[in-house]
Amino acid sequence: MPFSRRDFVKTSVVGALATGVGAQASLASNLGGNGWPSQDSSNASQSGSFKRPIIVCANNGYAHLEDAFVFLKGGGDTLDAALKVVKGPEDDPKDDSVGLGGLPNEEGVVELDACCMHGPTRRAGSVGGVRNIKNVSLVSNAVMQHTGHVMLVGEGAERFAVAMGFPRENLLTEHSRKIWLLWKEFHSTDDWWGPGLADPHWPPPASKTTSDKPQAELREDRIRNLQARAADLGIPPELQLAAVRTVLFPPTGTIHCSALNDKGEISGCTTTSGLAFKLSGRCGDSPIIGAGCYTDQDVGSAGATGSGEENIKVAGAHTIVENMRHGMSPQEAGLDALKRIVRNYNGDLNRLRFIDMTYYILRKDGAYAGVSLWEGYSKGNPHKIAIHDGTHRAEVAVNLLKGYSQEFPPFPEIPEDLKKDSEYLK
Ligand code: ASP
């Protein structure tokens, strides 16, 4: 799927490689006189009452909002409405950030995380590291409905899902498998993954370090090599550059959704395939109640997409709901959670630029906000939230810091001749 269509962020794994890239940063902070943006531009700053019912979600749920809104307006349960939205990307093999077609872990296995909270009954369910089951958001709902537990992980969660009637299926699409293979080969100068010694594409390891070519040329060579391997692996021309980019800068991706009905009942859920090429068994923030999602029937609901490890450390969704409980608007509440992430790095922009986070926030009265750490991934590709309150729309999230989350090393200029067939540049 072209990069312009999906919400992915650079991760803290990439951030760990950030040493020495400060000189390449051209970031200006968006901090006001007191250090943080003061203007509240979410709908919570408008006077008057807010609309209900309303559904708020990550922008990759946009296409699935209409049906869910009709269902909610017709009296459907708030959690069922939110689950309807996130099931869309889970079922979509082209969305490589969730469910079927999600990018796999480092072993080539797709492992999914999800959680949900039902406001009216004050219950929660969660699953982590689940293999072979596509609709993990529904499995988290089943944990909530059919067990005395809140969280199941790994093999046990998979067996539970099968017992509940969820089909076992292969979640690794051919496309995601080829990207994973390309990633393996890219990192394989010291192991037995191809290209092997006898392969015409074999890159002599020493040539990488002893070459006196300028860095830019080496990077261009690397892109050309990877692009050639992508072609060999059968990745179609229009998707090759996107695949190269995924390999060089492993993305994350997720969907969160919160739904509020006209009676003021509210629920939320989050589902993901997590960080691409993660370690087997890694759980991010998405299945963690209070980090990837939190709903309190008395206050509101919040969820997150972005650098999961960072969000866990600030218990992002719970922090936001608690902030609203104590009187902050949705936007103020979200910006405060983002400031805690900034604080964890003592404001070091050379590190923070490799982290990103977007929060989706819905208060019980229908006020909502989308806030993000950075403006987006790149110019012209801002973080967005999708909303349906009778009007179906996407809005740009309010960013805490001015600028874009970055790649390490910066993705080089794409050679002109490679650009022509590339879908992600369109
Ligand atoms: N937060 C997710 C995780 O860390 C990924 C994402 O939202 O893009 O697994």
Boltz pocket constraint, residues with backbone or C-beta under 6 A from the ligand:
constraints:
  - pocket:
      binder: B
      contacts: [[A, 7], [A, 8], [A, 9], [A, 251], [A, 252], [A, 253], [A, 254], [A, 272], [A, 273], [A, 274], [A, 275], [A, 283], [A, 284], [A, 285], [A, 286], [A, 304], [A, 305], [A, 306], [A, 307], [A, 308], [A, 309]]
      max_distance: 6.0
